[in-house]
Structures are given as structure tokens and as C-alpha cells.
Amino acid sequence: MSETTALRQLMGRWLTLRPFRLPRIRIGGAGGALTGLVLLALCLAVLGFWWHNATHLIESARPVVSLERLDLALARGETVTIGRRELLQPQRFDAAEARHVALTRQQDGRVTIRNVAATRRLWLDYLNGAGSFSARWRFQPGDRIAAGALAIAVDEARPGRLALTLTEAGRPGARKLTVDSTGPLSTLRLDGNALSVCQPRSGADRIREIVTGLIATDERGEDRIVSLGGRLTCSVREEAHIAASALPFKALTIVARGGSYFLAPGDAVDAPRPPVVFARGNQRVTDFSDIAWELDPEGPARLSHMIIGRTRYTVDIGQESNGRLPLRLTPLSKTHRFGPDDAEILRAAATTESVRPVVTPPRQPMSGAEIGNPLASLNGVERMVRLLLTLGVAVFGVLSAMHHATLFRRSAILVRLVGALGATAFIGATTMLALAPELSRLGGASISYEGALHATIIAYAIACIAIMVGPRFTTPLRVTWLGLVMLCCLGSLTLLALGIDAEKTDFTIHAEKNKLLFFDLIPVVAVVIAFQPQRSIAALPRSFFMGVGFKDQLLRAVPAILILAAFVAWGVLGTETGVAGFQPVELGKIALVLVLAHIFLGFSRIDFFYNQRHYVSWLTVSLATVLVFILFLTAVPFLKSDYSPALIIIVTTVVLAFAFLLPSTLKRLVEIMRVFLRRADAPQRKARRLGWPRGGVLALVLVILLGINAALIYAFPGLVTYAISGQWSLPKDRLAAIDTLEKARGGLFRVPAERLLTWYDLDHTTKRTQTAAQDRSPDVIHRDLGFQLLQSKVALAEMPCTLARLDLGLDKTPLEVRRALDELPPSPISLCAMLPGARITPIAERKGEEQDETVSRFTVSDLVRLPVVQNDFIATFLMVRFGLPAGLALLAAQVITVFGLLCLAVSLMRERAMGSAQEGANKGMAIILVGIATIFALHWSISWGNALGLLPVMGQPMTFIAAATSHHMLMALPSIAIALIAGRLAAIRQLSPTSDPPPWGLWRGLTRAGL
């Protein structure tokens, strides 16, 4: 025997040795009556805390008043100017100016409206669908415009083409400017020639221009064509400039909207813009502030709404009485709140014969008197989506339960019918509680937000009973559900407190929408899944992962179809904010996890799937779908300048690949090595039978790809740094790094460069001086760029170390218990003891109400003004408003949820079901659970990093807490449903499912067997 043969035999014996296996710990056992009762008690305690504090927050809030309506009475020839005083708006960055809108009633009875504000704009909406900013002059043939020494003559103005003649004093001759538009693209020519290029557009800029034009152009659907002013005549990347030395740089702008062209004020900031005079026939208008738009109370262009500041008003025109025409402005959204005394002072100062503000009676914020039925916060599409989802899930659950009860007519039909009726009662009660706002409106009443929230909490209690009692779910799922209930409680209370504390009513919409479109749907989905028949629960994942029929293939194609349909709808019908307020990229996250789970399961069970017909074709379709989605994610930064969704998807894919794909691939390589070693000792007649294992080539390719992926992950920080700054690493010195990022702001990745710049700008290491500590603001260079991050750090410095604002209900405990608690000495391990110098009392509500002037002048008013506080910095609001214990409770709930999902995945991996197909379905669900846990953990980590300043701002909401309705509906809600299905699947023991999964099995039963 040669040395090579002996070595091969030795390695072959070593490869046949079984590795050491850990003792099996059962963490997914069904039943567990005592564990279920303990978790049920904890769940009900959380719901009691939720109920009590929802009422406490609303009842303990200070009464507020706001503008109910503004009544105007115009005589013929009279002009009334209104501003923030008449509209009861404070002096803020998002409020109206002191003189903002001028309404004039002409001698012939016509009423016109003008924007007389210095810098802020006025948006007008008409009943015929037209809408525009008031400071816009529509080009028409024959118009003559003079701006300082620049004269503009309109030669041609029609949809798709604009021709102007530009004449400037001191410049010989005239210039001909033509604009030809085709779809989102516009071609400019000056004197018949294209503009010269000062800075060329990159390929990314061209792609962004085309795709952004297909989705949405500029604010309110405007497409900026060219800027006039300055000494520059060329194109700078995507911006075009025409020189006009008599005007400041970017003094005027030509925009296109709806097939028409308009002249609008530009973005000149270096010098004041001279007045612009417009002439059309005998009509003469001086500057943009004199452009008057007619209200036209009886014609097709009747003014219906206007936006002044950030507040939207309806416009109602009455009948003339006593020589005066009544007009009424009624605020619809983003109404400012005031204390009763402050509002009365403002109202008295603004009241005249022609102007009469009317304020509301004092009322509690977020009460029924202020917002009425919470359904008013939803538009028509959102109401339809809510109703269809809730009723669709409930009806499906009822029909499935009744179908299962009558499926086997000879076996305990009475018992199964009673069980089906009980399931119907649970599902019906939960659905009615979730639809309490709709039912109250049908009954002629109007339920308040507080009453609707209490109904939702009762629905959660029903769901807790269905999940915690009985053998339907495993312990890991019950732990996960407890964490989810805690997150829903904290999220609802946080958004409720934000809606109460805000100085405007726009934050109330966030609390209402999340309650109606997310929190209400969770208990309905949970109860329906809890009472689904076991055979249906087992059939659904088995068909998705292991089925080979046409229906199974169609079910597997659903995630890919969802991705394709969502993005096509976004591209055709949507804007930058999505489709009807929903973001398709959130649906893409969970859909991609489903596709990846199917692909990774196929790679790990290659022997099983190679024997199935059409599997290779469907695997190719799945891989193509993943590649298309990844290609789309590469376009996301150019469309929205937001890299965080791509980062989340890439990290999730890598985690799933290394957790599930790498072990199966290495196992396949070991089998290849065994075949290679056995060939040395095999006789010649048996050597032919020892063929190459199936999937061997694929395993080698995957190992190479995973190795390349690992190398890319290792070099990822350097690659990102090089893409942004052109250097493989930033200087270690803070100031040098800031200088490098300053230069990178002019490159392609401007937004990431600015976010890194603001993060480096905050000095996290240098010890602050006593003067800086008293100033209570971090030492920064670019205060404007990092304003939100800066304000978050300032707010966190005022976080109390005790529980604030929330009530534990200790005043309702027996007197003896309260005395015993009061007599307890201060604990040396309390949070306040571990954080010396931290404030103990909550922050003051308003300025001038500080209990201790030496502590801080930071108030709730400053907290709610934190930019994007409802999304990116919601964790900052929670910890500052409720105290550090609330932040730790939120972190504990997140850890519990992720831990429960991972334990549930492990229990599915260890479960030995009857048949290879069911084991494959269990493993596929485990892959999905790990993907969901990874997405949740990434979202929470990014949000905590944003709030605490540990990471640059990435703009990802904190799931369950932030006001991100589309994120919750399209990503979180399907994730919860999948986790509940996995919990039911882990509790099933040795069950052969029906041949058809829902809805095919239900449809077959309804059409053939009937009920």
C-alpha cells in the first residue's frame, strides 16, 4: 500500500467520525400550562398598564384651544391682509409671516388672493384639480417681462415648447431661448445651440433624472428647467443656468408643470432680487406679490383649499349681506395649539370689523372634542385598505374554521361544530373591537380616540388568551408575543404623548394612523391564526417550501409578484413618498426574505429538489427576482439619497447565507471528499457507481462566492470611505476628517458625506470645559448640518433617571402597601445612584415653569421641536419624556422579541416531523424567522445609534415605536403573521397536512363539499 493510499484511508475514517453533539434542550414544547398562565398574567399586566396610562396621559394634559375658523367680511374695493396673528399661528419657522395673504374684493364683486409674504409661499388648490403656488406667472404668447435690466418676450408658449427672447441692457443683440420637453426630459437651446457644459453629468445623474422624472419631479409636481441670473451660461451637472448680469445668481427660475411653463422666484441668496414687472395686453403686474388669483365662487376654478405656513385651510364663500361678502377659512390639519389665556390675547388683538378669528372651547389634547372620530385622519384609500384587510382576514378565519368542522362528517361533528362556533365568536369579537370607529359611525355616534384605544386593548387581551392558553403555541412564540405586546404598548403611549405635547395637531395624525392601520390589525391576525385548523397551518409552509404542483409553484411566486407589482405601481402611480402614502420598499424587505428562504432551503436539500419536476426553472426565476431587486436597490441611493434600506437588505442576506447556506455547502464538500477518498480503495467495477454527488459543482461555486463575500465585508468600511471621500480611510484627527468630508460634499455621495460630517463634527472624546458644560450644547463646527443630531444630544442630557409622566397606579394600592413603599430607604443600585448628576424631576412643560432654574431651561416645547422626532429620534423623545426606565423597558422588550424569534427558529430546526417534506417546511420557516429577527435587530440598532449619536443618521424608523405607517403595515405586520404561523407549526406533532394549502383547500371545500 502506497503512502498516498494510506493517507486517503486515514482521512476517510476521520471524515466518517461524527462530531460531538450538544445535549438536546427542548425549548419549543407545546402546552406548558403553568408557563402559559404566567406569561398570560404578565401580558394582562402590560395591557392594564397600557389602559391606565392612555387615560392618564389624556386626562392629565393641559386644556388647549386652537383656531376653529377665521371669518372675513369684504366690502367692494376693500383689501384685507392676514398673517400669523389673524390665523393664530406663533412666530416659528413653519408658520405664516406677519403679512402673508392679501384678499381683495374688486368693484365688480370678484375676489382675488395674493401672496404678499417676503420669503414664504402660498399654495392654492382649486376644485377643478388645478393647484399651484401663487408666486407663479404662466407664460402666454405676447407676454412682456422686465426684471431689472433684463427683458423677456414670450414668442411661443404651448404644451411641450417654450420660446423666449432675452434682451439685456449693455449686451448687444438678443438671445433666443427655446425649451422642448418630451415627458420628464427637456432640451434647452440658446440661439439654436445647446448649452455648454461646465460640469458634466455622470451616468448616475442621467439615470436619476429619467427615473425621478417618471416618479415625481419637484415639490408639488414642478420640474425645474433653467435658472436665470449671474454670469454663468452652462449646465452644471443636472442644473442649467443662463447668464443675466443684471440679476443675482439664480434670481429667476423657469419651471414646468402640467404641460405649461411658469416663471417663478429663484433661490438667490447673495443679493436682493430687483422687482419683476409683468405685462400682458393692458394688464400690468408689479412683482410676484402682485400676481392675483381669482377665487371664482361660481365657476369651474373655484378655490377650495390653501396652505399658509404649514396649515391647510378650506375656503368657503357665502352670500353677500349688508354690502359685505363673507369668507370663511377653516383649518383642516396642522393646526396650532395655545393655552386659553394666550389664545384670547391673540384673538382680541386680531379682531377687526373685517376679520374675526373664532377659537374653540378649551379641551384636552387627543380627546374626542379635539379630533373626534379617529377615522377622520385617514384618506379614502387608507380607509378602504384598513376595512378590506380587517374584514378579509376575519372572514377567511371564520370560513376556514367552519370548513374544517364539516370536512369529516362522520367524526365528532358536534364537538367540531362547537369548536368552530367558539372560534367564530373569538374572531368576531376581536374584529368588532378593532372596527369600533366604523361601527360607532354606523350607529350614529362618534367614538373618541381614547375609547377606540380601549377597544383595541380589549382585543389584545382576547389575543393573549388565545395564544397563552392551550397547546396551540410553543413557549418561544409566547415569549415573542409578550415582547410584541410590550412594544405595542410603549409605541402607542409614545405616539399618544407626542400628539398631546405637540404644539400642532399634525402629530395627532401619527398616533391615529398607527392605531388604525397597524395596532388594530395585530390582534385580528393573531386570533385568526390561533384558531386555524392544524392541517391548514401545516399545509401552508409545506406547500410553499416543498410542494411541486402548479398551485405550490404559484404560491412560491407570490413574494416575487409582490415585489414586482409594488415597484411597478410605485414607478407608474407613486411619488417620492410611495403610493398613496405606502412605501413599497418596506414590502420588499419581507418579500425578499421569503424568496431567500426558499432558495437557501433548495441549496441545502439539493437531493430532494433535483428529483422534482420544474424545480430548476422555478429556482432560476427566484434567483432572477433576487438579482432584479438587488439591482433596484442600487438605484435607491440615486432616487432618494437613502442608503439604509440597501444596507439592511444586504446585511440580512449575508446573515442568512452564513447561517444556513454555508453549513449545507460545507456538508456537500465533505461528501465530495468522501467520494474522492473511497475511489482509491474501490474495485474497478464499483468505481463507476461512486459518481459526483449532486450539487457538487454548485457547492464549490457557493464556497467561492461566500469567500468573496467575506472579503468584501472585511473591506466594506474602506470601500464606503473611498466611494465618499476618495480615500481608503479617514484621518484619525477630527478636524482633518471634517476637512476631508467637506471636500466630499461636492461629489456624487453628498448626503452620506454630510451625515458622516455631522457625526464626526460632534466631539465624543474631548472632555468639555466648564463653560461649554454650562452652555449645554456640544462643541460643533457645522451647527446647521447636524441640527437634529445636535438637538438630540442636548435633549438626552435632560433625560430624568426616574420614571416620568407614566403612572404605575400605586395610588390605587392598599394604604399599608403604600406606607411600606414610602418607608423603604433609597436603593444604592438605583439608576439615579448609578448616574450622579442626572436630573430626577421631569422636564418642564413650557418656558417659565422650571422648578429649578439651576438645572435646565429645556422644556417639552423644545423636545417636540426636534427635527423628525416622530421617526428618526422617537427613542430620544421616549427617554426624555418618560425617563430612563422607559428606555430600558423598550430595550428589554426588543431583546425579548428577538430572543423569542431565534428560540422559535431553533425549535423548528430541532423538531423531527413526520416526513422529509414537513422537516423541510420547518427549516424554511426557521430561515424566515432568522431573517425577520435580523431585520428587526438592524432597525432597532440603527434607531438607537441615531438617537444616542453612536451612528450617523440613516433615517430608519424604530419599528413599533415610530410613526412609520407604511413600514409597520408592509413589513412588521407580515412578519408578525409569519411568526405566529411558525409558532403554530412548531406545536404540531406528527400531523399529515391536507393536500392543498389555504386558500386552495378552503376553496375546494366550499365548492365541492360545501358547508
Disulfide bonds with the S-S distance in Angstrom:
Cys43-Cys464 2.13
Cys198-Cys234 1.82
Cys801-Cys832 1.91
